[in-house]
Amino acid sequence: MPFAVYVLGLAVFAQGTSEFMLSGLVSSIAADLGVSLAAAGLLTSAFAVGMVLGAPLMALAGRTWPRRRALLFFLAVFVAVHIAGALTPSYGVLLATRFVGALANAGFWAVALTAAVTMVPDRLKGRATAVVVGGVTIACVVGVPAGAVLGERWGWRAAFWAVALVSLPAFAAILRSLPGGVRGDGEAAPVRNELRVRDELRVLTGPRLRPTLLTMALVQGATFCAFSYLEPLLTRTTGLGAAWVPAALALFGAGAFLGVTVAGRYADRRAAALVAYGMVALALGWSALALTAGRPVAVLVLIPLLGLLAFGTGTALITRLLGQAAGAPTLAGASATAAFNLGAAVGPWAGGLALDAGLGHRAPVWVSAALMGLALVVAGARRAAVAVSGVRVTE
């Protein structure tokens, strides 16, 4: 595996930490800036919206650049807005930096996924995808808890400074190790798309890819719906103390890291099987968590298992999408990023609606199970349509 692929994973680790760390900093941000908790929570929503909108927009904006130049630009913007966010006394400026940071993050993700798979042979594409996505899982295990500790000891601004500092070694490493050319051969020639943008959009919006993108969004929606409300579930339904919350988050992240690793090893050969079995297991797993939420031992066993299934299935879906979207080299990674973050935005919103309806703290987990059921319906409908058309499903 080229060293440059691991460098991309390091940068994604810093960006993943930024995306999820606010869950432990909302109260201190609200108190420091004199805004409500709901207003502080909008900082997370702004990031998610920026990711969804930014993935295709930033990929298109940077399509004529060499990939190294695009990655360095997006990472530089990401660092700059975190420095600005750490310094500003204004809530409005902080909200703007979250949105702009998400645009840069989305652009980086979109280019990084495509760059990683073009630097390796076909048999290693799943593993390269897993290395990049693995940066997010390591962020869940290490970065997010570390951000919470920094925020508690030195204030929320310290977490923003830490993200900026961690990004600097990744910037230097990309500058030194990533090939400058479109095919990873070290050439400095700008990226040239063989297909026009509208042709790529036709590929991505075709009947083959639409169900895969929708399935990705539903799977991630289920994951982040339950994950976002894990703390109240553990403390108010399971009966665990607040000290157990970081440990439970770390267990989920450890399971996610293992899931990404396993998917990276087998997704190239068995992507369809991993997706199918993983989705069924997730539907059953979220249901089991909702049913056993009052039993601490069962919950602590299920949490890492669900992390493994969620991120393993998600990695297999990304590998599958990138394989299906070979005719859209500029926008394939952007579409995967947008679908991932659409789920990350919609899932917590749906879980919040269930909580506001007074359905109890198990309700978001039941919503996750329902979203997985819908994902299975979408996937089943696609296979049925393919079977009726007489085309064999091989991916």
C-alpha positions in Angstrom: 0.0 0.0 0.0 1.5 3.4 -1.0 2.5 5.6 1.9 0.5 8.4 0.3 -2.7 6.5 1.0 -2.0 6.4 4.7 -1.2 10.1 4.6 -4.7 10.7 3.2 -6.1 8.6 6.2 -4.2 10.9 8.6 -5.8 14.0 7.1 -9.2 12.4 7.2 -8.6 11.6 10.9 -8.1 15.3 11.7 -11.2 16.2 9.7 -13.3 13.4 11.2 -12.4 14.6 14.7 -13.6 18.1 13.8 -16.9 16.8 12.4 -17.8 14.8 15.5 -16.1 16.5 18.4 -18.8 19.1 18.9 -21.0 16.5 20.6 -18.8 17.0 23.7 -18.3 20.7 23.4 -21.8 22.1 22.8 -22.4 23.2 26.4 -19.1 25.0 26.8 -19.5 26.8 23.4 -23.0 27.9 24.3 -21.8 29.3 27.7 -18.8 31.0 26.2 -20.5 32.7 23.3 -23.8 33.4 25.2 -26.1 31.4 22.9 -28.6 28.7 23.6 -27.8 25.0 23.4 -30.0 24.7 20.3 -28.0 27.5 18.6 -24.7 25.7 19.5 -26.2 22.5 18.1 -26.7 24.3 14.8 -22.9 24.3 14.4 -23.1 20.5 13.8 -26.0 21.0 11.3 -24.0 23.7 9.5 -21.1 21.2 9.1 -23.3 18.4 7.8 -25.1 20.7 5.3 -21.7 22.0 4.1 -20.5 18.5 3.6 -23.6 17.5 1.5 -23.4 20.6 -0.7 -19.7 20.8 -0.8 -18.8 17.4 -2.1 -20.1 17.8 -5.7 -19.4 21.6 -5.8 -15.8 21.3 -4.6 -15.1 18.3 -6.8 -16.3 20.2 -9.8 -14.4 23.4 -8.8 -11.1 21.5 -8.5 -11.6 19.1 -11.5 -9.0 20.8 -13.6 -6.3 20.8 -10.9 -3.8 18.1 -10.2 -5.1 16.0 -7.3 -2.2 17.0 -5.0 -2.9 20.7 -5.5 -6.6 20.2 -4.8 -5.9 18.3 -1.6 -3.4 20.8 -0.4 -5.8 23.7 -1.1 -8.7 22.0 0.7 -6.6 21.1 3.7 -5.1 24.6 3.9 -8.6 26.1 4.0 -9.6 23.6 6.6 -6.7 24.6 8.8 -7.3 28.3 8.3 -11.0 28.2 9.3 -10.2 26.2 12.5 -7.7 28.9 13.5 -10.3 31.5 12.8 -12.9 29.6 14.8 -10.5 29.2 17.7 -9.9 33.0 17.8 -13.3 34.5 17.1 -15.6 35.8 19.9 -18.6 35.8 17.5 -21.1 33.0 17.1 -21.9 34.1 13.6 -18.3 33.9 12.5 -17.9 30.5 14.2 -21.0 29.3 12.3 -19.6 30.5 9.0 -16.2 28.8 9.7 -18.1 25.5 10.4 -19.8 25.7 7.0 -16.7 26.7 5.1 -14.6 24.1 6.9 -17.2 21.5 5.8 -16.9 22.6 2.2 -13.2 22.1 2.4 -13.6 18.8 4.2 -16.0 17.6 1.5 -13.7 18.6 -1.3 -10.8 16.8 0.4 -12.9 13.7 0.9 -14.1 13.6 -2.7 -10.6 13.9 -4.1 -9.0 11.7 -1.5 -11.3 8.7 -2.2 -10.7 8.9 -5.9 -6.9 9.5 -5.5 -6.5 6.6 -3.2 -8.1 4.0 -5.5 -6.2 5.2 -8.5 -2.8 4.7 -6.8 -3.3 1.0 -6.2 -4.1 -2.0 -8.4 -7.7 -3.3 -8.6 -7.1 -6.0 -6.0 -6.2 -3.4 -3.4 -8.9 -0.8 -4.1 -11.1 -1.9 -1.2 -8.1 -1.8 1.2 -7.2 1.7 0.0 -10.8 2.9 0.6 -10.6 1.3 4.1 -7.5 3.2 4.9 -9.1 6.5 4.0 -12.4 5.8 5.7 -10.4 4.3 8.7 -9.3 7.9 9.5 -12.9 8.6 10.6 -13.1 5.5 12.8 -9.8 6.4 14.5 -11.3 9.9 15.1 -14.2 8.3 16.8 -11.9 6.1 19.0 -9.2 8.7 19.8 -9.9 12.2 18.4 -13.5 12.8 19.7 -12.8 11.7 23.3 -9.5 13.7 23.2 -11.4 16.7 22.0 -13.8 16.4 24.9 -10.9 16.1 27.4 -9.2 19.2 25.9 -12.5 21.1 26.0 -13.1 20.2 29.6 -9.6 21.1 30.8 -8.7 24.1 28.6 -11.9 25.2 26.9 -13.5 24.3 23.6 -11.1 26.5 21.7 -8.2 24.2 22.6 -9.9 21.4 20.6 -10.1 23.7 17.5 -6.4 24.5 17.9 -5.6 20.8 18.2 -7.4 19.9 15.0 -5.5 22.6 13.2 -2.1 21.4 14.6 -2.8 17.7 13.7 -3.6 18.7 10.1 -0.2 20.4 9.6 1.8 17.1 9.5 -0.7 15.7 7.0 -0.3 18.8 4.8 3.5 18.4 4.8 3.3 14.7 4.1 0.9 15.2 1.1 3.2 17.8 -0.3 6.1 15.4 -0.2 4.6 12.0 -0.9 1.5 12.3 -3.0 2.0 12.1 -6.8 1.1 15.3 -8.6 -0.5 13.8 -11.7 -3.9 12.5 -12.3 -2.9 8.8 -12.5 -0.5 8.9 -9.5 2.5 8.7 -11.8 4.2 11.9 -10.4 3.3 14.1 -13.4 2.4 17.6 -12.7 -0.2 17.8 -15.5 -3.6 19.0 -14.5 -6.5 16.6 -14.1 -8.3 16.1 -17.4 -11.7 14.4 -17.4 -12.3 12.1 -20.3 -16.1 12.7 -19.9 -17.8 16.0 -19.7 -19.5 16.9 -16.4 -23.0 16.3 -17.7 -21.9 12.8 -18.9 -20.7 12.1 -15.4 -23.9 13.3 -13.9 -25.8 11.0 -16.3 -23.8 8.1 -15.0 -24.4 9.0 -11.3 -28.1 9.6 -11.7 -28.6 6.5 -13.8 -30.8 3.5 -12.6 -27.7 1.6 -11.5 -26.3 4.1 -9.1 -29.3 5.8 -7.6 -30.3 2.9 -5.4 -26.7 2.5 -4.2 -26.5 6.2 -3.2 -29.9 6.0 -1.5 -28.9 2.8 0.3 -25.6 4.5 1.5 -27.6 7.5 2.9 -30.0 5.2 4.7 -27.3 3.1 6.3 -25.4 6.1 7.5 -28.6 7.7 8.6 -29.3 4.7 10.8 -25.8 4.8 12.2 -25.7 8.4 13.2 -29.3 8.5 14.4 -28.5 6.1 17.2 -24.9 7.3 17.7 -26.0 10.9 18.2 -28.3 10.0 21.1 -26.2 7.2 22.7 -25.4 9.3 25.7 -29.0 9.8 26.9 -29.8 6.2 26.1 -26.9 5.0 28.3 -27.5 7.4 31.2 -31.3 7.5 31.3 -32.4 4.1 30.0 -29.4 1.7 30.5 -28.7 3.2 33.9 -24.9 3.7 33.4 -23.1 6.6 34.9 -21.8 9.5 32.8 -18.3 8.1 33.1 -19.3 5.2 31.0 -20.2 7.4 28.0 -16.6 8.0 26.7 -15.9 4.3 27.2 -19.0 3.3 25.2 -18.0 5.8 22.4 -14.6 4.3 22.3 -16.0 0.8 22.1 -18.2 1.9 19.1 -15.1 3.4 17.5 -13.0 0.3 18.1 -15.7 -1.8 16.5 -15.9 0.6 13.6 -12.2 0.4 13.0 -12.3 -3.4 13.0 -15.2 -3.3 10.6 -13.4 -1.0 8.2 -10.3 -3.2 8.3 -12.3 -6.4 7.6 -14.2 -4.7 4.8 -11.0 -3.4 3.3 -9.6 -6.9 3.1 -12.7 -8.6 1.5 -14.7 -5.8 -0.2 -12.9 -6.1 -3.5 -14.0 -9.7 -3.9 -17.2 -9.9 -1.9 -18.7 -6.4 -1.8 -22.2 -7.5 -2.7 -22.2 -10.2 0.0 -20.7 -7.9 2.7 -23.4 -5.3 1.9 -26.3 -7.8 2.0 -25.3 -9.6 5.1 -24.2 -6.4 6.9 -27.5 -4.6 6.2 -29.6 -7.6 7.5 -27.3 -7.8 10.6 -27.7 -4.0 11.2 -31.5 -4.1 11.0 -31.4 -7.0 13.6 -28.7 -5.3 15.7 -30.4 -1.9 16.1 -33.6 -3.7 17.0 -31.8 -5.8 19.6 -30.2 -2.7 21.1 -33.6 -1.0 21.4 -35.1 -4.2 23.1 -32.2 -4.7 25.5 -31.4 -1.0 26.2 -32.2 -1.5 29.9 -29.5 -4.2 30.3 -26.0 -2.8 30.7 -24.1 -6.0 29.7 -26.1 -6.5 26.6 -25.7 -2.8 25.6 -21.9 -2.8 26.1 -21.7 -6.0 24.0 -23.9 -4.7 21.2 -22.3 -1.3 20.8 -18.9 -2.4 19.4 -20.7 -5.1 17.3 -22.9 -2.4 15.8 -19.9 -0.2 15.1 -18.2 -3.0 13.3 -21.3 -3.7 11.2 -22.1 -0.1 10.4 -18.7 1.0 9.2 -17.8 -2.3 7.6 -21.0 -2.2 5.6 -20.5 1.5 4.8 -16.9 0.8 3.5 -18.2 -2.0 1.3 -20.9 0.3 -0.1 -18.3 3.0 -0.9 -16.1 0.4 -2.6 -19.1 -0.9 -4.6 -20.1 2.6 -5.6 -16.6 3.6 -6.8 -16.5 0.4 -8.9 -19.9 1.1 -10.4 -19.1 4.8 -11.1 -15.9 4.2 -13.1 -17.5 6.4 -15.8 -17.7 9.4 -13.5 -14.1 9.8 -12.3 -14.5 13.4 -11.0 -17.8 13.0 -9.1 -17.7 9.4 -7.9 -16.0 10.3 -4.6 -18.0 13.4 -4.2 -21.3 11.4 -4.6 -20.1 8.9 -1.9 -19.2 11.8 0.4 -22.5 13.5 -0.1 -24.5 10.3 0.4 -22.6 9.6 3.6 -23.2 13.0 5.1 -26.8 13.2 3.9 -27.4 10.3 6.2 -25.3 11.9 8.9 -27.6 14.9 8.7 -31.0 13.3 8.3 -30.5 10.4 10.8 -30.0 12.6 13.9 -32.9 14.9 12.8 -35.2 11.9 12.5 -34.1 10.6 15.9 -34.7 14.1 17.4 -38.3 14.1 16.0 -38.9 10.8 17.8 -37.6 12.2 21.0 -39.6 15.4 20.7 -42.7 13.2 20.2 -42.2 11.8 23.7 -41.5 8.3 22.5 -38.6 7.8 25.0 -34.9 7.4 24.7 -35.1 4.1 22.9 -36.9 5.8 20.1 -33.9 6.9 18.0 -32.6 3.3 18.1 -36.0 2.1 16.7 -35.7 4.8 14.1 -32.3 3.4 13.1 -33.8 -0.1 12.8 -36.6 1.4 10.6 -34.1 3.1 8.4 -32.2 -0.1 7.9 -35.5 -1.8 7.0 -36.1 0.9 4.4 -32.5 0.4 3.1 -33.2 -3.4 2.7 -36.4 -2.5 0.7 -34.4 -0.2 -1.6 -31.7 -2.8 -2.1 -34.3 -5.6 -2.7 -36.2 -3.5 -5.2 -32.9 -2.8 -7.1 -32.1 -6.5 -7.4 -35.7 -7.3 -8.5 -35.5 -4.6 -11.2 -32.1 -6.0 -12.4 -33.5 -9.5 -12.4 -36.6 -8.5 -14.4 -34.3 -6.7 -17.0 -32.3 -9.9 -17.3 -29.0 -8.3 -16.3 -26.8 -10.3 -14.0 -25.7 -8.5 -10.8 -22.0 -9.0 -10.4 -20.8 -6.1 -8.2 
